[in-house]
Amino acid sequence: MSGKSVEGVWVQAAQGSGFSPWQGIGNGSTSRYWYTLPASIPFSLHVGCGGTTSAWAVSTTTPTTDGPVADFTCHDVSDQPEYGTCDLQ
């Protein structure tokens, strides 16, 4: 939401957690990521916005969801009530 670049995406799952490869689209505030889990299992994401790949300015978290494909909008503006969360679209 802030327009800060996405610096990383961590996929959290019971099996197969890890950093996701991703690609910035346009100015980098919108990104596409992909990650293949070893089974059809629920997962959540930790999305780093701003800062660097090793030190994120803000870490937002998605709700746990089932795949195989999910789109999220993450709230990384500190004065917003949804700050630090992401919504499933």
PDB file with one MODEL, atoms N, CA, C and O in Angstrom:
MODEL        1
ATOM      1  N   MET A   1       0.811  -1.198   0.000  1.00  0.00           N
ATOM      2  CA  MET A   1       0.000   0.000   0.000  1.00  0.00           C
ATOM      3  C   MET A   1       0.860   1.271   0.000  1.00  0.00           C
ATOM      4  O   MET A   1       0.461   2.280  -0.580  1.00  0.00           O
ATOM      5  N   SER A   2       2.032   1.234   0.642  1.00  0.00           N
ATOM      6  CA  SER A   2       2.849   2.439   0.758  1.00  0.00           C
ATOM      7  C   SER A   2       3.619   2.757  -0.518  1.00  0.00           C
ATOM      8  O   SER A   2       4.030   3.896  -0.738  1.00  0.00           O
ATOM      9  N   GLY A   3       3.810   1.752  -1.348  1.00  0.00           N
ATOM     10  CA  GLY A   3       4.640   1.929  -2.529  1.00  0.00           C
ATOM     11  C   GLY A   3       6.084   1.548  -2.308  1.00  0.00           C
ATOM     12  O   GLY A   3       6.887   1.608  -3.240  1.00  0.00           O
ATOM     13  N   LYS A   4       6.440   1.149  -1.071  1.00  0.00           N
ATOM     14  CA  LYS A   4       7.800   0.665  -0.812  1.00  0.00           C
ATOM     15  C   LYS A   4       8.008  -0.640  -1.572  1.00  0.00           C
ATOM     16  O   LYS A   4       7.068  -1.411  -1.767  1.00  0.00           O
ATOM     17  N   SER A   5       9.224  -0.877  -1.990  1.00  0.00           N
ATOM     18  CA  SER A   5       9.509  -2.087  -2.750  1.00  0.00           C
ATOM     19  C   SER A   5       9.380  -3.332  -1.871  1.00  0.00           C
ATOM     20  O   SER A   5       9.647  -3.295  -0.670  1.00  0.00           O
ATOM     21  N   VAL A   6       8.970  -4.415  -2.491  1.00  0.00           N
ATOM     22  CA  VAL A   6       8.941  -5.706  -1.814  1.00  0.00           C
ATOM     23  C   VAL A   6      10.369  -6.236  -1.813  1.00  0.00           C
ATOM     24  O   VAL A   6      10.998  -6.341  -2.866  1.00  0.00           O
ATOM     25  N   GLU A   7      10.877  -6.566  -0.637  1.00  0.00           N
ATOM     26  CA  GLU A   7      12.264  -7.010  -0.505  1.00  0.00           C
ATOM     27  C   GLU A   7      12.394  -8.520  -0.304  1.00  0.00           C
ATOM     28  O   GLU A   7      13.482  -9.072  -0.468  1.00  0.00           O
ATOM     29  N   GLY A   8      11.301  -9.191   0.046  1.00  0.00           N
ATOM     30  CA  GLY A   8      11.362 -10.637   0.225  1.00  0.00           C
ATOM     31  C   GLY A   8      10.025 -11.206   0.630  1.00  0.00           C
ATOM     32  O   GLY A   8       9.168 -10.504   1.169  1.00  0.00           O
ATOM     33  N   VAL A   9       9.856 -12.504   0.361  1.00  0.00           N
ATOM     34  CA  VAL A   9       8.646 -13.228   0.732  1.00  0.00           C
ATOM     35  C   VAL A   9       9.069 -14.565   1.338  1.00  0.00           C
ATOM     36  O   VAL A   9       9.756 -15.361   0.698  1.00  0.00           O
ATOM     37  N   TRP A  10       8.647 -14.798   2.580  1.00  0.00           N
ATOM     38  CA  TRP A  10       8.891 -16.071   3.265  1.00  0.00           C
ATOM     39  C   TRP A  10       7.583 -16.854   3.257  1.00  0.00           C
ATOM     40  O   TRP A  10       6.552 -16.352   3.703  1.00  0.00           O
ATOM     41  N   VAL A  11       7.625 -18.078   2.754  1.00  0.00           N
ATOM     42  CA  VAL A  11       6.463 -18.955   2.734  1.00  0.00           C
ATOM     43  C   VAL A  11       6.522 -19.841   3.965  1.00  0.00           C
ATOM     44  O   VAL A  11       7.502 -20.556   4.173  1.00  0.00           O
ATOM     45  N   GLN A  12       5.473 -19.796   4.786  1.00  0.00           N
ATOM     46  CA  GLN A  12       5.409 -20.593   6.012  1.00  0.00           C
ATOM     47  C   GLN A  12       4.374 -21.699   5.816  1.00  0.00           C
ATOM     48  O   GLN A  12       3.200 -21.425   5.568  1.00  0.00           O
ATOM     49  N   ALA A  13       4.817 -22.942   5.929  1.00  0.00           N
ATOM     50  CA  ALA A  13       3.930 -24.100   5.789  1.00  0.00           C
ATOM     51  C   ALA A  13       4.456 -25.225   6.661  1.00  0.00           C
ATOM     52  O   ALA A  13       5.619 -25.214   7.065  1.00  0.00           O
ATOM     53  N   ALA A  14       3.603 -26.192   6.951  1.00  0.00           N
ATOM     54  CA  ALA A  14       4.012 -27.326   7.780  1.00  0.00           C
ATOM     55  C   ALA A  14       5.162 -28.093   7.125  1.00  0.00           C
ATOM     56  O   ALA A  14       6.022 -28.640   7.815  1.00  0.00           O
ATOM     57  N   GLN A  15       5.170 -28.128   5.811  1.00  0.00           N
ATOM     58  CA  GLN A  15       6.241 -28.773   5.049  1.00  0.00           C
ATOM     59  C   GLN A  15       6.694 -27.833   3.948  1.00  0.00           C
ATOM     60  O   GLN A  15       5.860 -27.247   3.258  1.00  0.00           O
ATOM     61  N   GLY A  16       7.976 -27.680   3.773  1.00  0.00           N
ATOM     62  CA  GLY A  16       8.485 -26.942   2.631  1.00  0.00           C
ATOM     63  C   GLY A  16       8.588 -25.439   2.783  1.00  0.00           C
ATOM     64  O   GLY A  16       8.545 -24.734   1.775  1.00  0.00           O
ATOM     65  N   SER A  17       8.721 -24.911   3.990  1.00  0.00           N
ATOM     66  CA  SER A  17       8.868 -23.463   4.177  1.00  0.00           C
ATOM     67  C   SER A  17      10.170 -22.965   3.567  1.00  0.00           C
ATOM     68  O   SER A  17      11.154 -23.701   3.496  1.00  0.00           O
ATOM     69  N   GLY A  18      10.169 -21.703   3.125  1.00  0.00           N
ATOM     70  CA  GLY A  18      11.383 -21.115   2.601  1.00  0.00           C
ATOM     71  C   GLY A  18      11.113 -19.794   1.915  1.00  0.00           C
ATOM     72  O   GLY A  18       9.965 -19.370   1.784  1.00  0.00           O
ATOM     73  N   PHE A  19      12.190 -19.140   1.475  1.00  0.00           N
ATOM     74  CA  PHE A  19      12.058 -17.883   0.753  1.00  0.00           C
ATOM     75  C   PHE A  19      11.580 -18.155  -0.666  1.00  0.00           C
ATOM     76  O   PHE A  19      12.015 -19.110  -1.310  1.00  0.00           O
ATOM     77  N   SER A  20      10.694 -17.316  -1.134  1.00  0.00           N
ATOM     78  CA  SER A  20      10.130 -17.444  -2.471  1.00  0.00           C
ATOM     79  C   SER A  20      10.906 -16.593  -3.461  1.00  0.00           C
ATOM     80  O   SER A  20      11.256 -15.452  -3.157  1.00  0.00           O
ATOM     81  N   PRO A  21      11.179 -17.138  -4.650  1.00  0.00           N
ATOM     82  CA  PRO A  21      11.673 -16.252  -5.697  1.00  0.00           C
ATOM     83  C   PRO A  21      10.556 -15.282  -6.061  1.00  0.00           C
ATOM     84  O   PRO A  21       9.380 -15.644  -6.011  1.00  0.00           O
ATOM     85  N   TRP A  22      10.910 -14.065  -6.425  1.00  0.00           N
ATOM     86  CA  TRP A  22       9.887 -13.081  -6.778  1.00  0.00           C
ATOM     87  C   TRP A  22      10.421 -12.126  -7.825  1.00  0.00           C
ATOM     88  O   TRP A  22      11.624 -12.047  -8.072  1.00  0.00           O
ATOM     89  N   GLN A  23       9.502 -11.409  -8.429  1.00  0.00           N
ATOM     90  CA  GLN A  23       9.861 -10.452  -9.458  1.00  0.00           C
ATOM     91  C   GLN A  23       9.042  -9.196  -9.246  1.00  0.00           C
ATOM     92  O   GLN A  23       7.815  -9.256  -9.169  1.00  0.00           O
ATOM     93  N   GLY A  24       9.716  -8.049  -9.152  1.00  0.00           N
ATOM     94  CA  GLY A  24       9.016  -6.775  -9.053  1.00  0.00           C
ATOM     95  C   GLY A  24       8.349  -6.446 -10.373  1.00  0.00           C
ATOM     96  O   GLY A  24       8.883  -6.744 -11.442  1.00  0.00           O
ATOM     97  N   ILE A  25       7.183  -5.832 -10.294  1.00  0.00           N
ATOM     98  CA  ILE A  25       6.451  -5.420 -11.486  1.00  0.00           C
ATOM     99  C   ILE A  25       6.330  -3.900 -11.435  1.00  0.00           C
ATOM    100  O   ILE A  25       5.942  -3.340 -10.410  1.00  0.00           O
ATOM    101  N   GLY A  26       6.652  -3.250 -12.514  1.00  0.00           N
ATOM    102  CA  GLY A  26       6.575  -1.780 -12.556  1.00  0.00           C
ATOM    103  C   GLY A  26       7.630  -1.169 -11.658  1.00  0.00           C
ATOM    104  O   GLY A  26       8.822  -1.419 -11.836  1.00  0.00           O
ATOM    105  N   ASN A  27       7.192  -0.352 -10.672  1.00  0.00           N
ATOM    106  CA  ASN A  27       8.144   0.333  -9.801  1.00  0.00           C
ATOM    107  C   ASN A  27       8.603  -0.531  -8.628  1.00  0.00           C
ATOM    108  O   ASN A  27       9.368  -0.053  -7.791  1.00  0.00           O
ATOM    109  N   GLY A  28       8.163  -1.781  -8.540  1.00  0.00           N
ATOM    110  CA  GLY A  28       8.592  -2.692  -7.485  1.00  0.00           C
ATOM    111  C   GLY A  28       7.640  -2.791  -6.321  1.00  0.00           C
ATOM    112  O   GLY A  28       7.812  -3.670  -5.477  1.00  0.00           O
ATOM    113  N   SER A  29       6.630  -1.919  -6.232  1.00  0.00           N
ATOM    114  CA  SER A  29       5.685  -1.997  -5.119  1.00  0.00           C
ATOM    115  C   SER A  29       4.649  -3.086  -5.351  1.00  0.00           C
ATOM    116  O   SER A  29       3.936  -3.469  -4.423  1.00  0.00           O
ATOM    117  N   THR A  30       4.557  -3.585  -6.568  1.00  0.00           N
ATOM    118  CA  THR A  30       3.731  -4.746  -6.887  1.00  0.00           C
ATOM    119  C   THR A  30       4.681  -5.853  -7.307  1.00  0.00           C
ATOM    120  O   THR A  30       5.618  -5.623  -8.072  1.00  0.00           O
ATOM    121  N   SER A  31       4.438  -7.044  -6.808  1.00  0.00           N
ATOM    122  CA  SER A  31       5.340  -8.143  -7.107  1.00  0.00           C
ATOM    123  C   SER A  31       4.585  -9.409  -7.455  1.00  0.00           C
ATOM    124  O   SER A  31       3.426  -9.602  -7.090  1.00  0.00           O
ATOM    125  N   ARG A  32       5.277 -10.242  -8.161  1.00  0.00           N
ATOM    126  CA  ARG A  32       4.766 -11.574  -8.456  1.00  0.00           C
ATOM    127  C   ARG A  32       5.742 -12.542  -7.809  1.00  0.00           C
ATOM    128  O   ARG A  32       6.954 -12.399  -7.968  1.00  0.00           O
ATOM    129  N   TYR A  33       5.237 -13.507  -7.098  1.00  0.00           N
ATOM    130  CA  TYR A  33       6.091 -14.514  -6.487  1.00  0.00           C
ATOM    131  C   TYR A  33       5.551 -15.888  -6.854  1.00  0.00           C
ATOM    132  O   TYR A  33       4.393 -16.037  -7.243  1.00  0.00           O
ATOM    133  N   TRP A  34       6.398 -16.866  -6.725  1.00  0.00           N
ATOM    134  CA  TRP A  34       5.969 -18.235  -6.982  1.00  0.00           C
ATOM    135  C   TRP A  34       6.734 -19.154  -6.054  1.00  0.00           C
ATOM    136  O   TRP A  34       7.903 -18.923  -5.744  1.00  0.00           O
ATOM    137  N   TYR A  35       6.064 -20.182  -5.625  1.00  0.00           N
ATOM    138  CA  TYR A  35       6.672 -21.144  -4.699  1.00  0.00           C
ATOM    139  C   TYR A  35       5.858 -22.417  -4.784  1.00  0.00           C
ATOM    140  O   TYR A  35       4.629 -22.366  -4.738  1.00  0.00           O
ATOM    141  N   THR A  36       6.514 -23.549  -4.906  1.00  0.00           N
ATOM    142  CA  THR A  36       5.816 -24.819  -4.993  1.00  0.00           C
ATOM    143  C   THR A  36       6.013 -25.589  -3.698  1.00  0.00           C
ATOM    144  O   THR A  36       7.137 -25.921  -3.323  1.00  0.00           O
ATOM    145  N   LEU A  37       4.905 -25.869  -3.020  1.00  0.00           N
ATOM    146  CA  LEU A  37       4.958 -26.668  -1.797  1.00  0.00           C
ATOM    147  C   LEU A  37       4.926 -28.149  -2.170  1.00  0.00           C
ATOM    148  O   LEU A  37       4.427 -28.501  -3.239  1.00  0.00           O
ATOM    149  N   PRO A  38       5.456 -29.029  -1.300  1.00  0.00           N
ATOM    150  CA  PRO A  38       5.511 -30.454  -1.623  1.00  0.00           C
ATOM    151  C   PRO A  38       4.147 -31.146  -1.600  1.00  0.00           C
ATOM    152  O   PRO A  38       4.031 -32.282  -2.059  1.00  0.00           O
ATOM    153  N   ALA A  39       3.126 -30.489  -1.081  1.00  0.00           N
ATOM    154  CA  ALA A  39       1.783 -31.061  -1.018  1.00  0.00           C
ATOM    155  C   ALA A  39       0.782 -29.916  -0.993  1.00  0.00           C
ATOM    156  O   ALA A  39       1.155 -28.763  -0.780  1.00  0.00           O
ATOM    157  N   SER A  40      -0.468 -30.230  -1.205  1.00  0.00           N
ATOM    158  CA  SER A  40      -1.522 -29.216  -1.139  1.00  0.00           C
ATOM    159  C   SER A  40      -1.858 -28.984   0.327  1.00  0.00           C
ATOM    160  O   SER A  40      -2.717 -29.661   0.892  1.00  0.00           O
ATOM    161  N   ILE A  41      -1.169 -28.017   0.942  1.00  0.00           N
ATOM    162  CA  ILE A  41      -1.317 -27.751   2.370  1.00  0.00           C
ATOM    163  C   ILE A  41      -1.527 -26.255   2.596  1.00  0.00           C
ATOM    164  O   ILE A  41      -1.140 -25.444   1.754  1.00  0.00           O
ATOM    165  N   PRO A  42      -2.131 -25.884   3.714  1.00  0.00           N
ATOM    166  CA  PRO A  42      -2.298 -24.461   4.022  1.00  0.00           C
ATOM    167  C   PRO A  42      -0.930 -23.773   4.198  1.00  0.00           C
ATOM    168  O   PRO A  42       0.048 -24.398   4.605  1.00  0.00           O
ATOM    169  N   PHE A  43      -0.894 -22.487   3.883  1.00  0.00           N
ATOM    170  CA  PHE A  43       0.340 -21.716   4.012  1.00  0.00           C
ATOM    171  C   PHE A  43      -0.002 -20.270   4.359  1.00  0.00           C
ATOM    172  O   PHE A  43      -1.134 -19.820   4.178  1.00  0.00           O
ATOM    173  N   SER A  44       0.996 -19.559   4.858  1.00  0.00           N
ATOM    174  CA  SER A  44       0.904 -18.116   5.032  1.00  0.00           C
ATOM    175  C   SER A  44       2.206 -17.505   4.524  1.00  0.00           C
ATOM    176  O   SER A  44       3.197 -18.204   4.309  1.00  0.00           O
ATOM    177  N   LEU A  45       2.183 -16.199   4.340  1.00  0.00           N
ATOM    178  CA  LEU A  45       3.360 -15.492   3.844  1.00  0.00           C
ATOM    179  C   LEU A  45       3.766 -14.403   4.811  1.00  0.00           C
ATOM    180  O   LEU A  45       2.925 -13.799   5.476  1.00  0.00           O
ATOM    181  N   HIS A  46       5.047 -14.159   4.884  1.00  0.00           N
ATOM    182  CA  HIS A  46       5.610 -13.002   5.564  1.00  0.00           C
ATOM    183  C   HIS A  46       6.262 -12.184   4.453  1.00  0.00           C
ATOM    184  O   HIS A  46       7.209 -12.638   3.811  1.00  0.00           O
ATOM    185  N   VAL A  47       5.751 -10.982   4.232  1.00  0.00           N
ATOM    186  CA  VAL A  47       6.193 -10.152   3.123  1.00  0.00           C
ATOM    187  C   VAL A  47       6.970  -8.964   3.668  1.00  0.00           C
ATOM    188  O   VAL A  47       6.459  -8.209   4.495  1.00  0.00           O
ATOM    189  N   GLY A  48       8.204  -8.800   3.207  1.00  0.00           N
ATOM    190  CA  GLY A  48       9.042  -7.687   3.636  1.00  0.00           C
ATOM    191  C   GLY A  48       8.945  -6.527   2.670  1.00  0.00           C
ATOM    192  O   GLY A  48       9.190  -6.682   1.473  1.00  0.00           O
ATOM    193  N   CYS A  49       8.586  -5.353   3.193  1.00  0.00           N
ATOM    194  CA  CYS A  49       8.448  -4.154   2.366  1.00  0.00           C
ATOM    195  C   CYS A  49       9.457  -3.103   2.819  1.00  0.00           C
ATOM    196  O   CYS A  49       9.627  -2.877   4.017  1.00  0.00           O
ATOM    197  N   GLY A  50      10.117  -2.471   1.874  1.00  0.00           N
ATOM    198  CA  GLY A  50      11.093  -1.440   2.182  1.00  0.00           C
ATOM    199  C   GLY A  50      12.339  -2.008   2.829  1.00  0.00           C
ATOM    200  O   GLY A  50      12.401  -3.199   3.131  1.00  0.00           O
ATOM    201  N   GLY A  51      13.315  -1.173   3.038  1.00  0.00           N
ATOM    202  CA  GLY A  51      14.579  -1.618   3.621  1.00  0.00           C
ATOM    203  C   GLY A  51      15.420  -2.346   2.585  1.00  0.00           C
ATOM    204  O   GLY A  51      15.554  -1.905   1.443  1.00  0.00           O
ATOM    205  N   THR A  52      15.982  -3.472   3.009  1.00  0.00           N
ATOM    206  CA  THR A  52      16.825  -4.277   2.122  1.00  0.00           C
ATOM    207  C   THR A  52      16.370  -5.726   2.190  1.00  0.00           C
ATOM    208  O   THR A  52      15.496  -6.073   2.985  1.00  0.00           O
ATOM    209  N   THR A  53      16.962  -6.568   1.357  1.00  0.00           N
ATOM    210  CA  THR A  53      16.610  -7.988   1.379  1.00  0.00           C
ATOM    211  C   THR A  53      16.987  -8.650   2.699  1.00  0.00           C
ATOM    212  O   THR A  53      16.381  -9.652   3.078  1.00  0.00           O
ATOM    213  N   SER A  54      17.964  -8.115   3.397  1.00  0.00           N
ATOM    214  CA  SER A  54      18.374  -8.716   4.672  1.00  0.00           C
ATOM    215  C   SER A  54      17.814  -7.992   5.899  1.00  0.00           C
ATOM    216  O   SER A  54      17.894  -8.518   7.009  1.00  0.00           O
ATOM    217  N   ALA A  55      17.252  -6.802   5.717  1.00  0.00           N
ATOM    218  CA  ALA A  55      16.679  -6.044   6.839  1.00  0.00           C
ATOM    219  C   ALA A  55      15.432  -5.295   6.346  1.00  0.00           C
ATOM    220  O   ALA A  55      15.519  -4.149   5.906  1.00  0.00           O
ATOM    221  N   TRP A  56      14.287  -5.955   6.425  1.00  0.00           N
ATOM    222  CA  TRP A  56      13.031  -5.378   5.950  1.00  0.00           C
ATOM    223  C   TRP A  56      12.612  -4.225   6.850  1.00  0.00           C
ATOM    224  O   TRP A  56      12.779  -4.296   8.068  1.00  0.00           O
ATOM    225  N   ALA A  57      12.064  -3.157   6.259  1.00  0.00           N
ATOM    226  CA  ALA A  57      11.546  -2.042   7.042  1.00  0.00           C
ATOM    227  C   ALA A  57      10.254  -2.444   7.742  1.00  0.00           C
ATOM    228  O   ALA A  57      10.037  -2.088   8.901  1.00  0.00           O
ATOM    229  N   VAL A  58       9.400  -3.182   7.046  1.00  0.00           N
ATOM    230  CA  VAL A  58       8.114  -3.636   7.580  1.00  0.00           C
ATOM    231  C   VAL A  58       7.916  -5.089   7.175  1.00  0.00           C
ATOM    232  O   VAL A  58       8.162  -5.454   6.026  1.00  0.00           O
ATOM    233  N   SER A  59       7.474  -5.913   8.107  1.00  0.00           N
ATOM    234  CA  SER A  59       7.119  -7.290   7.801  1.00  0.00           C
ATOM    235  C   SER A  59       5.617  -7.448   7.989  1.00  0.00           C
ATOM    236  O   SER A  59       5.102  -7.281   9.094  1.00  0.00           O
ATOM    237  N   THR A  60       4.920  -7.769   6.909  1.00  0.00           N
ATOM    238  CA  THR A  60       3.479  -7.991   6.973  1.00  0.00           C
ATOM    239  C   THR A  60       3.202  -9.482   6.859  1.00  0.00           C
ATOM    240  O   THR A  60       4.008 -10.224   6.297  1.00  0.00           O
ATOM    241  N   THR A  61       2.067  -9.926   7.389  1.00  0.00           N
ATOM    242  CA  THR A  61       1.740 -11.350   7.411  1.00  0.00           C
ATOM    243  C   THR A  61       0.364 -11.577   6.804  1.00  0.00           C
ATOM    244  O   THR A  61      -0.584 -10.844   7.087  1.00  0.00           O
ATOM    245  N   THR A  62       0.270 -12.600   5.968  1.00  0.00           N
ATOM    246  CA  THR A  62      -1.012 -12.953   5.349  1.00  0.00           C
ATOM    247  C   THR A  62      -1.783 -13.905   6.254  1.00  0.00           C
ATOM    248  O   THR A  62      -1.199 -14.543   7.130  1.00  0.00           O
ATOM    249  N   PRO A  63      -3.097 -14.002   6.045  1.00  0.00           N
ATOM    250  CA  PRO A  63      -3.842 -15.056   6.726  1.00  0.00           C
ATOM    251  C   PRO A  63      -3.418 -16.411   6.149  1.00  0.00           C
ATOM    252  O   PRO A  63      -2.937 -16.483   5.018  1.00  0.00           O
ATOM    253  N   THR A  64      -3.593 -17.460   6.911  1.00  0.00           N
ATOM    254  CA  THR A  64      -3.328 -18.804   6.398  1.00  0.00           C
ATOM    255  C   THR A  64      -4.400 -19.138   5.373  1.00  0.00           C
ATOM    256  O   THR A  64      -5.590 -18.927   5.608  1.00  0.00           O
ATOM    257  N   THR A  65      -3.968 -19.655   4.247  1.00  0.00           N
ATOM    258  CA  THR A  65      -4.892 -19.960   3.159  1.00  0.00           C
ATOM    259  C   THR A  65      -4.468 -21.228   2.447  1.00  0.00           C
ATOM    260  O   THR A  65      -3.332 -21.682   2.581  1.00  0.00           O
ATOM    261  N   ASP A  66      -5.385 -21.792   1.694  1.00  0.00           N
ATOM    262  CA  ASP A  66      -5.084 -22.942   0.853  1.00  0.00           C
ATOM    263  C   ASP A  66      -4.739 -22.437  -0.539  1.00  0.00           C
ATOM    264  O   ASP A  66      -5.250 -21.403  -0.970  1.00  0.00           O
ATOM    265  N   GLY A  67      -3.892 -23.144  -1.231  1.00  0.00           N
ATOM    266  CA  GLY A  67      -3.507 -22.777  -2.588  1.00  0.00           C
ATOM    267  C   GLY A  67      -4.527 -23.255  -3.590  1.00  0.00           C
ATOM    268  O   GLY A  67      -5.686 -23.438  -3.220  1.00  0.00           O
ATOM    269  N   PRO A  68      -4.174 -23.460  -4.796  1.00  0.00           N
ATOM    270  CA  PRO A  68      -2.774 -23.357  -5.216  1.00  0.00           C
ATOM    271  C   PRO A  68      -2.327 -21.937  -5.551  1.00  0.00           C
ATOM    272  O   PRO A  68      -1.124 -21.679  -5.594  1.00  0.00           O
ATOM    273  N   VAL A  69      -3.247 -21.011  -5.790  1.00  0.00           N
ATOM    274  CA  VAL A  69      -2.877 -19.641  -6.143  1.00  0.00           C
ATOM    275  C   VAL A  69      -3.628 -18.686  -5.224  1.00  0.00           C
ATOM    276  O   VAL A  69      -4.811 -18.883  -4.945  1.00  0.00           O
ATOM    277  N   ALA A  70      -2.937 -17.652  -4.755  1.00  0.00           N
ATOM    278  CA  ALA A  70      -3.578 -16.657  -3.889  1.00  0.00           C
ATOM    279  C   ALA A  70      -2.995 -15.279  -4.200  1.00  0.00           C
ATOM    280  O   ALA A  70      -1.805 -15.147  -4.485  1.00  0.00           O
ATOM    281  N   ASP A  71      -3.842 -14.263  -4.143  1.00  0.00           N
ATOM    282  CA  ASP A  71      -3.425 -12.872  -4.333  1.00  0.00           C
ATOM    283  C   ASP A  71      -3.700 -12.115  -3.041  1.00  0.00           C
ATOM    284  O   ASP A  71      -4.764 -12.269  -2.441  1.00  0.00           O
ATOM    285  N   PHE A  72      -2.726 -11.284  -2.605  1.00  0.00           N
ATOM    286  CA  PHE A  72      -2.846 -10.547  -1.363  1.00  0.00           C
ATOM    287  C   PHE A  72      -2.548  -9.068  -1.585  1.00  0.00           C
ATOM    288  O   PHE A  72      -1.775  -8.707  -2.472  1.00  0.00           O
ATOM    289  N   THR A  73      -3.162  -8.226  -0.783  1.00  0.00           N
ATOM    290  CA  THR A  73      -2.793  -6.820  -0.669  1.00  0.00           C
ATOM    291  C   THR A  73      -2.282  -6.631   0.747  1.00  0.00           C
ATOM    292  O   THR A  73      -2.978  -6.957   1.708  1.00  0.00           O
ATOM    293  N   CYS A  74      -1.060  -6.101   0.886  1.00  0.00           N
ATOM    294  CA  CYS A  74      -0.447  -5.963   2.209  1.00  0.00           C
ATOM    295  C   CYS A  74      -0.453  -4.501   2.648  1.00  0.00           C
ATOM    296  O   CYS A  74      -0.212  -3.596   1.850  1.00  0.00           O
ATOM    297  N   HIS A  75      -0.736  -4.289   3.938  1.00  0.00           N
ATOM    298  CA  HIS A  75      -0.843  -2.956   4.531  1.00  0.00           C
ATOM    299  C   HIS A  75       0.441  -2.641   5.292  1.00  0.00           C
ATOM    300  O   HIS A  75       0.685  -3.182   6.371  1.00  0.00           O
ATOM    301  N   ASP A  76       1.250  -1.769   4.726  1.00  0.00           N
ATOM    302  CA  ASP A  76       2.541  -1.437   5.336  1.00  0.00           C
ATOM    303  C   ASP A  76       2.670   0.042   5.673  1.00  0.00           C
ATOM    304  O   ASP A  76       3.780   0.565   5.770  1.00  0.00           O
ATOM    305  N   VAL A  77       1.534   0.720   5.853  1.00  0.00           N
ATOM    306  CA  VAL A  77       1.539   2.133   6.262  1.00  0.00           C
ATOM    307  C   VAL A  77       1.188   2.177   7.746  1.00  0.00           C
ATOM    308  O   VAL A  77       0.107   1.744   8.146  1.00  0.00           O
ATOM    309  N   SER A  78       2.100   2.701   8.557  1.00  0.00           N
ATOM    310  CA  SER A  78       1.997   2.567  10.016  1.00  0.00           C
ATOM    311  C   SER A  78       0.758   3.196  10.635  1.00  0.00           C
ATOM    312  O   SER A  78       0.332   2.745  11.699  1.00  0.00           O
ATOM    313  N   ASP A  79       0.161   4.208  10.030  1.00  0.00           N
ATOM    314  CA  ASP A  79      -1.007   4.823  10.662  1.00  0.00           C
ATOM    315  C   ASP A  79      -2.336   4.212  10.207  1.00  0.00           C
ATOM    316  O   ASP A  79      -3.400   4.720  10.561  1.00  0.00           O
ATOM    317  N   GLN A  80      -2.285   3.135   9.430  1.00  0.00           N
ATOM    318  CA  GLN A  80      -3.498   2.442   9.017  1.00  0.00           C
ATOM    319  C   GLN A  80      -3.881   1.390  10.064  1.00  0.00           C
ATOM    320  O   GLN A  80      -3.000   0.759  10.649  1.00  0.00           O
ATOM    321  N   PRO A  81      -5.179   1.192  10.308  1.00  0.00           N
ATOM    322  CA  PRO A  81      -5.582   0.193  11.310  1.00  0.00           C
ATOM    323  C   PRO A  81      -5.200  -1.230  10.942  1.00  0.00           C
ATOM    324  O   PRO A  81      -5.059  -2.073  11.828  1.00  0.00           O
ATOM    325  N   GLU A  82      -5.029  -1.521   9.653  1.00  0.00           N
ATOM    326  CA  GLU A  82      -4.669  -2.879   9.213  1.00  0.00           C
ATOM    327  C   GLU A  82      -3.156  -3.093   9.146  1.00  0.00           C
ATOM    328  O   GLU A  82      -2.701  -4.122   8.646  1.00  0.00           O
ATOM    329  N   TYR A  83      -2.383  -2.141   9.639  1.00  0.00           N
ATOM    330  CA  TYR A  83      -0.923  -2.175   9.540  1.00  0.00           C
ATOM    331  C   TYR A  83      -0.359  -3.532   9.938  1.00  0.00           C
ATOM    332  O   TYR A  83      -0.718  -4.085  10.978  1.00  0.00           O
ATOM    333  N   GLY A  84       0.530  -4.064   9.097  1.00  0.00           N
ATOM    334  CA  GLY A  84       1.211  -5.326   9.383  1.00  0.00           C
ATOM    335  C   GLY A  84       0.455  -6.552   8.935  1.00  0.00           C
ATOM    336  O   GLY A  84       0.910  -7.673   9.164  1.00  0.00           O
ATOM    337  N   THR A  85      -0.691  -6.370   8.301  1.00  0.00           N
ATOM    338  CA  THR A  85      -1.475  -7.508   7.829  1.00  0.00           C
ATOM    339  C   THR A  85      -1.633  -7.454   6.306  1.00  0.00           C
ATOM    340  O   THR A  85      -1.335  -6.447   5.664  1.00  0.00           O
ATOM    341  N   CYS A  86      -2.101  -8.548   5.764  1.00  0.00           N
ATOM    342  CA  CYS A  86      -2.398  -8.639   4.332  1.00  0.00           C
ATOM    343  C   CYS A  86      -3.789  -9.234   4.178  1.00  0.00           C
ATOM    344  O   CYS A  86      -4.210 -10.074   4.974  1.00  0.00           O
ATOM    345  N   ASP A  87      -4.496  -8.790   3.149  1.00  0.00           N
ATOM    346  CA  ASP A  87      -5.829  -9.292   2.855  1.00  0.00           C
ATOM    347  C   ASP A  87      -5.779 -10.220   1.648  1.00  0.00           C
ATOM    348  O   ASP A  87      -5.107  -9.927   0.659  1.00  0.00           O
ATOM    349  N   LEU A  88      -6.490 -11.335   1.732  1.00  0.00           N
ATOM    350  CA  LEU A  88      -6.647 -12.229   0.606  1.00  0.00           C
ATOM    351  C   LEU A  88      -7.613 -11.577  -0.368  1.00  0.00           C
ATOM    352  O   LEU A  88      -8.701 -11.159   0.027  1.00  0.00           O
ATOM    353  N   GLN A  89      -7.238 -11.485  -1.616  1.00  0.00           N
ATOM    354  CA  GLN A  89      -8.079 -10.844  -2.633  1.00  0.00           C
ATOM    355  C   GLN A  89      -8.964 -11.859  -3.319  1.00  0.00           C
ATOM    356  O   GLN A  89      -9.741 -11.503  -4.205  1.00  0.00           O
TER     357      GLN A  89
ENDMDL
END
